[in-house]
């Protein structure tokens, strides 16, 4: 299956915490960064998720919020990945900002105004923020 989402992070399931309806699944990437996903217990069972198995975390570019100086930020979003801006495609309404994060490429689509306000340019530092509920899990 091919999918339109460009943010596909391959890693290993390092933790599964089951609740009554949902589970929190942590996928650790080769760079040792972690991505947290919240999925239903049914999805965990259907995918056969187990600790130690290979899995991918998938996030739509439009679900990502970008910021700067967020290393010590306290917020409810579980995923904060920081890296270097590698490309900015500027448009009149939206911009695409690509970040290199520990060897992985992350693409975010943000408004033109936000990109200007934050001053994103190739080589600058940025952090990507996204909720665990925005992360889809895939397995081969």
TAPEMO-V60413 format. One line per field, one symbol per residue. ss: DSSP state (A for helix, B for strand, O for the rest). burial: I if it has 24 or more other C-alpha atoms within 12 Angstrom, else O. Layout:
ss: ???
burial: ???
This chain:
ss: OOOOOOBBBBBBBBBBBBOOOBBBBBBBBOOOOBBBBBBBAAAAAAAOOOOOOBBBBBBOAAAOBBBOOOOOOOOOOOBBBBBBBBBBBBOOOBBBBBBBBOOBBBBBBBBAAAAAAAOOOOOOBBBBBBOAAAOBBBOO
burial: OOOOIIIIIIIIIIIIOOOOOOIIIIIIIOOOIIIIIIIIOOOIOOOOIIOOOIIIIIIIIIIIIIIIOOOOOOOOIIIIIIIIIIIIIOOOOOIIIIIIIOOIIIIIIIIOOIIOOOOIOOOIIIIIIIIIIIIIIIIO
